[in-house]
């Protein structure tokens, strides 16, 4: 149950402020996956060593200074990279803004940080790489569900995180469709099940249809089947990539959605139709996928009628 307004005080530590935030109605309204991500990342934030060996989580709100969060941010940059450092900073900022609203803090020092900008990732899988990955993953039982997660993410241009938690209730194999509410912005997408994915899902249904998840861990834990967490997926994807002889240091599971959307762009799909697949609500959000490629240029030039 959410705590009462006014309970958070400036004498509380950052750790206590994080716990307070995670008892607010705003946090309760987040998707379960998002809640777990915030909990995990705020734990990492609080465990960061700042001045004189003190943990950031043990600093009282009234003693929290720009110098504290600067040291923490620089540590995150060095240890985890730009993307994670910025995500940690965002999670911390949300907690501190909550403290401000409850009059336990006057200023959010995270707002003063000049965040580093990460270069937009442009890596894409080739179709041959996807085939090699799936052939390798589906050839071994231990990688069966990992293969299916990658297969679905690529086929439907969806986030790997949504595929790992996908449940059978969202899939209609008889009519060949997926009805999914995306976790990030709650967008609803309705997608056809086509090609080889149909047979793989039918096979998976035979083996794992007795429990809710479409692609669970292939072995039960504590007597129950459960979905992989993202760290497991990233590690197992690397294992399959290595076994398949693919470039280990370049392609990742997160590149699959970008690859699929960019392919739709290259093939001349209408932006409005792409948004119905991707779940984007603003055409500007699709702009990063509008890359300049030879195939895309060839497709555009082929539509000219008066070539010399």
C-alpha positions, 0 to 999 in steps of 0.5 A: 500500500502506498505510504502517506504523503509527508512520510518522506523526510530530508533526514532519510537516506537515498535508499529510503527514498527509493523504497518510498518511491516504490510504494507510490501509486505512480510506481504501482501503475508501471508494468511488472517488467518495468518495476523489476527493471527500476528495482534492479537499477536503483539497487545498483545506483544505491550501491555506487561508491562516492566520496570517502568510500560512502555508498550513494544509497547511504547519503541523506537527502539533505546532504545529497550534493551535485558532487555526489551524483557527478562521481556516481555518474562518472563511475557508471560511465566508466563501468557500464557505458553511456547507455546504462549510465544515462538510464541509472541517472534517469531512475535516480532523477525520478526518485529525487523528483518524488522527494521534491514533491514530498518536500524532502528535497529542494533541488534535483542535482541530477538535472545539473549533470551534462549527460554523455550522448551515445552514438545511435546504434546502426548494426543490423543482422543480415537474413543469412545471420538470422538463419544461421542463428536459428538453425543453431539454436533450434538444433539444441534443446537448451537453446530452443526457447532462445531461438524462438524469442529471437525468431519472434522478435525478428519476424514481428519487429518487436522488442526482445523483452516483450517476446520473453514474457509472451504468453499463450493467451496472446496467440491465436494459432488457428487464425494465425495472429498475435494480439500484443500489448507492448510493455514500453508504452502500452501500445496494442499491435495485432500481427499475423503469424506467417512462414516458418514461425507457424510451425515452430509455434505449433511445435512449441505449443505441443511441448510447453502449452501446459504452462503460460509462457510461449518461450520459457526456460526449458527446465523448471526452477523450483518446480515451475517454468518461468521466463528468462530475465534479460541478462540470461537472454543476452548471455545465451544469445552470445553463446548461440552466436559464438556456436554459429560462427557469427560476429560475436562483438557486433550483433546483439538481440536488441538489433533485431527490431531495428533490423526488421523495421529498417527492412520494411522501410527499404521495401517501401512499406508505408510509414503508417503501416510500419507504425501498426507493426512497431507500435510507434504513435508518432512518425518522428519515432520511426525516423531513426530507422530511415537509413540510407541504403543501396537497396532503399535508394535502388527501390526509390529510383526504380519508381522514376518514370523518365530515366534517360 
